[in-house]
Amino acid sequence: MPASFPPSAFWDFSLRLYVRPGVADACLRLQARHGIDVNMLLCCLWRGAEGERLTRRRIRAMIARVRTLHEQVVRPLRTARTALKSMLDGDPALGAAIAAVRAAVKASELDAEHVEQLILAGMFSEPRATGAREPHTLARANAESYCAVLGLRLSAADRADLDFVAGSLDGWKTQQFHVVGPVIRRAGKRGYNRPLASGRRGA
């Protein structure tokens, strides 16, 4: 039975942003290079797009709030999914069975990431800020602060990926009511309804 999740402005934001061309690839490159939590990155971008500048203290609190779920649930599920993928070619007789198990693990992983987003969104129950600057400016600043809290030394490639993702926020609010429906319908046709899955072609 599919999991049921409450509505979330953060989730809707993630759906809209993550399916934009190149965004998923940029986020996953940062994840591969530094092990960042893509949900944390998306949350920093979301708050910036809403006009909120996150302090490093606030970012540390966000990390602490979802650490157990991310480290003990999301990451192990990702590891299991990756391991099962490597097993698909090992025993043709069990290929269908392994693929079925992997699909179930992937669904659980994505559901766990959805829960993580809901937890993060719950930390911002106050009225949204209204920033005067362009959304990508604060979003980029929040993303850099997140990287700084993690102690990362950003390369030119890292900065280019952050710039690209933050730049993809331009005009996102004006498209809010036109993009979400089609995105969800396309996701359903592809067999998933979670934004992070869109960046894992064949993963």
DRENPADREN-718245 format. One record per residue (C-alpha): x, y, z; residue in one letter; chain; residue number from 1. Coordinates in steps of 0.5 Angstrom, whole numbers, plus 500, padded with zeros to 3 digits. Example, Ala and Ser with C-alpha at 12.3 -4.5 7.8 and 13.67 -1.06 7.14 Angstrom:
// residues 2
+-----+-----+-----+------+-------+------+
!  c1 !  c2 !  c3 ! resn ! chain ! resi !
+-----+-----+-----+------+-------+------+
! 525 ! 491 ! 516 !    A !     A !    1 !
! 527 ! 498 ! 514 !    S !     A !    2 !
+-----+-----+-----+------+-------+------+
//
This chain:
// residues 203
+-----+-----+-----+------+-------+------+
!  c1 !  c2 !  c3 ! resn ! chain ! resi !
+-----+-----+-----+------+-------+------+
! 500 ! 500 ! 500 !    M !     A !    1 !
! 503 ! 507 ! 498 !    P !     A !    2 !
! 505 ! 511 ! 504 !    A !     A !    3 !
! 501 ! 517 ! 505 !    S !     A !    4 !
! 504 ! 524 ! 506 !    F !     A !    5 !
! 501 ! 531 ! 509 !    P !     A !    6 !
! 502 ! 537 ! 504 !    P !     A !    7 !
! 508 ! 540 ! 504 !    S !     A !    8 !
! 511 ! 547 ! 501 !    A !     A !    9 !
! 518 ! 545 ! 502 !    F !     A !   10 !
! 516 ! 538 ! 498 !    W !     A !   11 !
! 513 ! 542 ! 492 !    D !     A !   12 !
! 519 ! 546 ! 492 !    F !     A !   13 !
! 523 ! 540 ! 491 !    S !     A !   14 !
! 519 ! 537 ! 486 !    L !     A !   15 !
! 519 ! 544 ! 482 !    R !     A !   16 !
! 526 ! 545 ! 482 !    L !     A !   17 !
! 529 ! 538 ! 482 !    Y !     A !   18 !
! 526 ! 536 ! 475 !    V !     A !   19 !
! 529 ! 542 ! 472 !    R !     A !   20 !
! 534 ! 540 ! 467 !    P !     A !   21 !
! 541 ! 539 ! 470 !    G !     A !   22 !
! 539 ! 541 ! 477 !    V !     A !   23 !
! 539 ! 533 ! 479 !    A !     A !   24 !
! 545 ! 532 ! 476 !    D !     A !   25 !
! 549 ! 538 ! 480 !    A !     A !   26 !
! 546 ! 536 ! 486 !    C !     A !   27 !
! 548 ! 528 ! 486 !    L !     A !   28 !
! 555 ! 531 ! 483 !    R !     A !   29 !
! 556 ! 534 ! 490 !    L !     A !   30 !
! 553 ! 528 ! 494 !    Q !     A !   31 !
! 558 ! 524 ! 490 !    A !     A !   32 !
! 564 ! 528 ! 492 !    R !     A !   33 !
! 562 ! 530 ! 499 !    H !     A !   34 !
! 557 ! 526 ! 501 !    G !     A !   35 !
! 552 ! 532 ! 502 !    I !     A !   36 !
! 545 ! 531 ! 504 !    D !     A !   37 !
! 541 ! 533 ! 498 !    V !     A !   38 !
! 535 ! 534 ! 502 !    N !     A !   39 !
! 539 ! 539 ! 507 !    M !     A !   40 !
! 541 ! 543 ! 501 !    L !     A !   41 !
! 534 ! 543 ! 498 !    L !     A !   42 !
! 532 ! 546 ! 504 !    C !     A !   43 !
! 537 ! 551 ! 505 !    C !     A !   44 !
! 535 ! 553 ! 497 !    L !     A !   45 !
! 528 ! 553 ! 499 !    W !     A !   46 !
! 529 ! 558 ! 505 !    R !     A !   47 !
! 533 ! 562 ! 501 !    G !     A !   48 !
! 528 ! 562 ! 495 !    A !     A !   49 !
! 523 ! 565 ! 501 !    E !     A !   50 !
! 527 ! 570 ! 503 !    G !     A !   51 !
! 530 ! 567 ! 509 !    E !     A !   52 !
! 538 ! 568 ! 511 !    R !     A !   53 !
! 540 ! 562 ! 515 !    L !     A !   54 !
! 545 ! 562 ! 520 !    T !     A !   55 !
! 550 ! 557 ! 521 !    R !     A !   56 !
! 547 ! 556 ! 528 !    R !     A !   57 !
! 540 ! 554 ! 525 !    R !     A !   58 !
! 543 ! 550 ! 520 !    I !     A !   59 !
! 547 ! 546 ! 525 !    R !     A !   60 !
! 540 ! 545 ! 528 !    A !     A !   61 !
! 537 ! 542 ! 522 !    M !     A !   62 !
! 543 ! 537 ! 521 !    I !     A !   63 !
! 542 ! 535 ! 528 !    A !     A !   64 !
! 534 ! 534 ! 527 !    R !     A !   65 !
! 535 ! 529 ! 521 !    V !     A !   66 !
! 542 ! 526 ! 523 !    R !     A !   67 !
! 539 ! 520 ! 526 !    T !     A !   68 !
! 534 ! 519 ! 520 !    L !     A !   69 !
! 539 ! 520 ! 515 !    H !     A !   70 !
! 545 ! 516 ! 517 !    E !     A !   71 !
! 541 ! 510 ! 520 !    Q !     A !   72 !
! 536 ! 510 ! 515 !    V !     A !   73 !
! 537 ! 514 ! 508 !    V !     A !   74 !
! 544 ! 512 ! 507 !    R !     A !   75 !
! 543 ! 504 ! 509 !    P !     A !   76 !
! 538 ! 504 ! 504 !    L !     A !   77 !
! 542 ! 507 ! 499 !    R !     A !   78 !
! 547 ! 503 ! 500 !    T !     A !   79 !
! 543 ! 497 ! 500 !    A !     A !   80 !
! 540 ! 499 ! 493 !    R !     A !   81 !
! 547 ! 500 ! 490 !    T !     A !   82 !
! 549 ! 493 ! 492 !    A !     A !   83 !
! 543 ! 490 ! 489 !    L !     A !   84 !
! 544 ! 494 ! 483 !    K !     A !   85 !
! 551 ! 491 ! 482 !    S !     A !   86 !
! 548 ! 484 ! 483 !    M !     A !   87 !
! 543 ! 484 ! 478 !    L !     A !   88 !
! 548 ! 482 ! 473 !    D !     A !   89 !
! 551 ! 476 ! 477 !    G !     A !   90 !
! 546 ! 471 ! 477 !    D !     A !   91 !
! 541 ! 471 ! 471 !    P !     A !   92 !
! 536 ! 466 ! 474 !    A !     A !   93 !
! 535 ! 471 ! 480 !    L !     A !   94 !
! 535 ! 477 ! 476 !    G !     A !   95 !
! 527 ! 478 ! 477 !    A !     A !   96 !
! 527 ! 477 ! 484 !    A !     A !   97 !
! 533 ! 482 ! 486 !    I !     A !   98 !
! 530 ! 487 ! 481 !    A !     A !   99 !
! 524 ! 486 ! 485 !    A !     A !  100 !
! 527 ! 487 ! 492 !    V !     A !  101 !
! 531 ! 493 ! 489 !    R !     A !  102 !
! 525 ! 496 ! 487 !    A !     A !  103 !
! 522 ! 495 ! 494 !    A !     A !  104 !
! 528 ! 498 ! 497 !    V !     A !  105 !
! 528 ! 504 ! 493 !    K !     A !  106 !
! 521 ! 506 ! 494 !    A !     A !  107 !
! 523 ! 505 ! 502 !    S !     A !  108 !
! 529 ! 510 ! 501 !    E !     A !  109 !
! 525 ! 515 ! 497 !    L !     A !  110 !
! 519 ! 515 ! 503 !    D !     A !  111 !
! 525 ! 516 ! 508 !    A !     A !  112 !
! 527 ! 522 ! 504 !    E !     A !  113 !
! 520 ! 525 ! 504 !    H !     A !  114 !
! 520 ! 524 ! 511 !    V !     A !  115 !
! 526 ! 527 ! 512 !    E !     A !  116 !
! 524 ! 533 ! 508 !    Q !     A !  117 !
! 517 ! 534 ! 512 !    L !     A !  118 !
! 522 ! 534 ! 519 !    I !     A !  119 !
! 526 ! 539 ! 516 !    L !     A !  120 !
! 520 ! 543 ! 514 !    A !     A !  121 !
! 517 ! 543 ! 521 !    G !     A !  122 !
! 522 ! 547 ! 523 !    M !     A !  123 !
! 520 ! 553 ! 519 !    F !     A !  124 !
! 513 ! 554 ! 522 !    S !     A !  125 !
! 513 ! 561 ! 523 !    E !     A !  126 !
! 511 ! 566 ! 517 !    P !     A !  127 !
! 515 ! 566 ! 511 !    R !     A !  128 !
! 520 ! 572 ! 510 !    A !     A !  129 !
! 520 ! 576 ! 504 !    T !     A !  130 !
! 526 ! 578 ! 502 !    G !     A !  131 !
! 528 ! 584 ! 497 !    A !     A !  132 !
! 533 ! 580 ! 493 !    R !     A !  133 !
! 533 ! 575 ! 488 !    E !     A !  134 !
! 531 ! 568 ! 490 !    P !     A !  135 !
! 538 ! 565 ! 488 !    H !     A !  136 !
! 542 ! 570 ! 492 !    T !     A !  137 !
! 540 ! 568 ! 499 !    L !     A !  138 !
! 539 ! 561 ! 496 !    A !     A !  139 !
! 546 ! 561 ! 494 !    R !     A !  140 !
! 548 ! 564 ! 501 !    A !     A !  141 !
! 545 ! 559 ! 505 !    N !     A !  142 !
! 548 ! 553 ! 501 !    A !     A !  143 !
! 555 ! 556 ! 502 !    E !     A !  144 !
! 553 ! 556 ! 509 !    S !     A !  145 !
! 551 ! 549 ! 509 !    Y !     A !  146 !
! 558 ! 547 ! 506 !    C !     A !  147 !
! 562 ! 551 ! 511 !    A !     A !  148 !
! 558 ! 548 ! 517 !    V !     A !  149 !
! 560 ! 541 ! 514 !    L !     A !  150 !
! 567 ! 544 ! 513 !    G !     A !  151 !
! 568 ! 543 ! 506 !    L !     A !  152 !
! 573 ! 546 ! 501 !    R !     A !  153 !
! 569 ! 548 ! 495 !    L !     A !  154 !
! 573 ! 547 ! 488 !    S !     A !  155 !
! 571 ! 551 ! 482 !    A !     A !  156 !
! 567 ! 545 ! 480 !    A !     A !  157 !
! 563 ! 545 ! 486 !    D !     A !  158 !
! 562 ! 552 ! 486 !    R !     A !  159 !
! 559 ! 552 ! 479 !    A !     A !  160 !
! 554 ! 546 ! 481 !    D !     A !  161 !
! 552 ! 551 ! 487 !    L !     A !  162 !
! 551 ! 557 ! 482 !    D !     A !  163 !
! 547 ! 553 ! 477 !    F !     A !  164 !
! 542 ! 550 ! 482 !    V !     A !  165 !
! 541 ! 557 ! 485 !    A !     A !  166 !
! 541 ! 560 ! 479 !    G !     A !  167 !
! 535 ! 555 ! 477 !    S !     A !  168 !
! 531 ! 558 ! 482 !    L !     A !  169 !
! 530 ! 564 ! 477 !    D !     A !  170 !
! 522 ! 565 ! 476 !    G !     A !  171 !
! 520 ! 559 ! 480 !    W !     A !  172 !
! 515 ! 563 ! 484 !    K !     A !  173 !
! 511 ! 565 ! 477 !    T !     A !  174 !
! 511 ! 558 ! 475 !    Q !     A !  175 !
! 509 ! 555 ! 481 !    Q !     A !  176 !
! 501 ! 553 ! 479 !    F !     A !  177 !
! 503 ! 551 ! 472 !    H !     A !  178 !
! 509 ! 546 ! 474 !    V !     A !  179 !
! 507 ! 542 ! 480 !    V !     A !  180 !
! 501 ! 538 ! 476 !    G !     A !  181 !
! 505 ! 536 ! 470 !    P !     A !  182 !
! 511 ! 534 ! 474 !    V !     A !  183 !
! 507 ! 529 ! 479 !    I !     A !  184 !
! 504 ! 526 ! 473 !    R !     A !  185 !
! 510 ! 525 ! 469 !    R !     A !  186 !
! 513 ! 522 ! 475 !    A !     A !  187 !
! 507 ! 517 ! 476 !    G !     A !  188 !
! 508 ! 515 ! 469 !    K !     A !  189 !
! 515 ! 513 ! 470 !    R !     A !  190 !
! 514 ! 509 ! 477 !    G !     A !  191 !
! 516 ! 514 ! 482 !    Y !     A !  192 !
! 513 ! 520 ! 486 !    N !     A !  193 !
! 519 ! 523 ! 489 !    R !     A !  194 !
! 524 ! 528 ! 487 !    P !     A !  195 !
! 530 ! 525 ! 488 !    L !     A !  196 !
! 529 ! 519 ! 484 !    A !     A !  197 !
! 529 ! 523 ! 478 !    S !     A !  198 !
! 536 ! 524 ! 478 !    G !     A !  199 !
! 537 ! 517 ! 479 !    R !     A !  200 !
! 537 ! 514 ! 472 !    R !     A !  201 !
! 538 ! 507 ! 472 !    G !     A !  202 !
! 540 ! 508 ! 479 !    A !     A !  203 !
+-----+-----+-----+------+-------+------+
//
